[in-house]
Structure formats: C-alpha cells, structure tokens
Amino acid sequence: MRVKGGLIINVSSHAASNAFPHWGAYCTTKAALASFTKCLREEERHNSIKACTLTLGSVNTPLWDSEFVNSDFNRDAMLAPENVSQTILYMAEQPESQVIEDITLMPSTGAF
C-alpha cells in the first residue's frame, strides 16, 4: 500500500531575487530552489505532498565566519537561528487542510 502525503520545506534566501557582487552562484541556486519548490508543489499536490519555501534574510550563523565571506555586518542585527527554527516549526504544524506556501523572514533592520 502506497502512503500519500508529506511536507517539504525548502530554505531559500532573499538572494534568490536580489543580486550581490561575487555571489552569483549562491543567488542563482537559491532562485532555482524557489522555482523548483513551486513546480514540486504543483506536481505532487495530487499525492497530498505539500512543498513550501522559507525565504530568509541574513541569519547569524557560522557562514559569516568563513574565509570566503567578506563581511563586516552587524551580526546582532541578523535573524537569530532560534527564530528561524520556530518559523519552520510553525510551517510544519499547519493543519492538513492548509499549507503556508511561502514565508519571507527578514531582519527588522532590512537587508544587509
């Protein structure tokens, strides 16, 4: 017996719809992920599989410590990972009769 249903939450970035110098590959792949999620949602709807995208602004993670990321952004102004995880949980806890297709979560100070 084949079981139907499920939830896929893909995490994208506001870089999907914005251009940043030297981040071409990152911006492009995040845009592709957002588009793929929309297609997946439509293709799998008949199997009761939901697909949604969480689009994020800057999150205070070790990414910013990388030698490949040249930044001097105010890390305290970024989204807290704990708040991002609460948003993912909120998306996952929706009743079977509904889906949050897209959420954009940005720092209140705006994009960096």
KOLSEMI-944659 format. One line per field, with one value per residue (C-alpha): chain; y, z, x; residue number from 1. Coordinates in steps of 0.02 Angstrom, whole numbers, plus 50000, padded with zeros to 5 digits. Example, Ala and Ser with C-alpha at 12.3 -4.5 7.8 and 13.67 -1.06 7.14 Angstrom:
BEGIN
unit c(A, A)
y c(49775, 49947)
z c(50390, 50357)
x c(50615, 50684)
pos c(1, 2)
REM end
This chain:
BEGIN
unit c(A, A, A, A, A, A, A, A, A, A, A, A, A, A, A, A, A, A, A, A, A, A, A, A, A, A, A, A, A, A, A, A, A, A, A, A, A, A, A, A, A, A, A, A, A, A, A, A, A, A, A, A, A, A, A, A, A, A, A, A, A, A, A, A, A, A, A, A, A, A, A, A, A, A, A, A, A, A, A, A, A, A, A, A, A, A, A, A, A, A, A, A, A, A, A, A, A, A, A, A, A, A, A, A, A, A, A, A, A, A, A, A)
y c(50000, 50169, 50305, 50479, 50643, 50737, 50907, 50978, 51142, 51215, 51357, 51492, 51666, 51841, 51824, 51724, 51887, 52006, 52019, 52028, 52050, 51890, 51788, 51738, 51551, 51571, 51690, 51579, 51418, 51498, 51565, 51392, 51315, 51434, 51394, 51208, 51213, 51293, 51159, 51020, 51087, 51078, 50911, 50824, 50907, 50756, 50647, 50762, 50815, 50997, 51097, 51268, 51392, 51488, 51637, 51712, 51870, 51864, 51737, 51743, 51578, 51523, 51559, 51735, 51668, 51585, 51648, 51652, 51775, 51950, 52042, 52160, 52156, 52183, 52003, 52058, 52135, 51971, 51843, 51726, 51541, 51502, 51615, 51534, 51362, 51422, 51480, 51310, 51225, 51343, 51296, 51111, 51120, 51182, 51076, 50951, 51063, 51206, 51246, 51400, 51404, 51543, 51644, 51779, 51815, 51966, 52060, 52210, 52319, 52260, 52178, 52196)
z c(50000, 49950, 50081, 50017, 50100, 50165, 50186, 50107, 50173, 50068, 50140, 50016, 50030, 49984, 49871, 49758, 49698, 49728, 49652, 49759, 49689, 49693, 49749, 49576, 49607, 49775, 49707, 49557, 49655, 49781, 49638, 49561, 49727, 49746, 49569, 49593, 49752, 49658, 49523, 49651, 49743, 49586, 49528, 49695, 49753, 49692, 49810, 49956, 49965, 50013, 49965, 50033, 50038, 50185, 50115, 50237, 50255, 50346, 50487, 50622, 50582, 50561, 50374, 50413, 50494, 50332, 50249, 50086, 50150, 50161, 50276, 50422, 50453, 50624, 50674, 50815, 50686, 50592, 50618, 50764, 50715, 50855, 50775, 50605, 50680, 50764, 50594, 50517, 50658, 50631, 50446, 50488, 50617, 50498, 50489, 50349, 50264, 50232, 50185, 50201, 50028, 50054, 50201, 50194, 50358, 50362, 50499, 50555, 50505, 50324, 50204, 50231)
x c(50000, 50069, 50054, 50017, 50059, 50207, 50285, 50442, 50510, 50650, 50752, 50796, 50870, 50820, 50971, 50854, 50776, 50921, 51094, 51250, 51427, 51530, 51379, 51317, 51317, 51230, 51097, 51065, 51047, 50929, 50822, 50820, 50770, 50623, 50563, 50589, 50484, 50339, 50348, 50363, 50211, 50105, 50172, 50145, 49984, 49884, 49989, 49948, 50130, 50149, 50303, 50343, 50485, 50555, 50649, 50773, 50872, 51039, 51045, 51178, 51265, 51446, 51429, 51487, 51647, 51703, 51861, 51761, 51631, 51699, 51581, 51580, 51392, 51317, 51284, 51169, 51052, 51035, 50898, 50926, 50936, 50813, 50682, 50710, 50683, 50522, 50460, 50499, 50405, 50257, 50254, 50260, 50121, 49988, 49830, 49814, 49686, 49808, 49986, 50094, 50170, 50296, 50359, 50492, 50580, 50694, 50787, 50686, 50834, 50814, 50935, 51122)
pos c(1, 2, 3, 4, 5, 6, 7, 8, 9, 10, 11, 12, 13, 14, 15, 16, 17, 18, 19, 20, 21, 22, 23, 24, 25, 26, 27, 28, 29, 30, 31, 32, 33, 34, 35, 36, 37, 38, 39, 40, 41, 42, 43, 44, 45, 46, 47, 48, 49, 50, 51, 52, 53, 54, 55, 56, 57, 58, 59, 60, 61, 62, 63, 64, 65, 66, 67, 68, 69, 70, 71, 72, 73, 74, 75, 76, 77, 78, 79, 80, 81, 82, 83, 84, 85, 86, 87, 88, 89, 90, 91, 92, 93, 94, 95, 96, 97, 98, 99, 100, 101, 102, 103, 104, 105, 106, 107, 108, 109, 110, 111, 112)
REM end
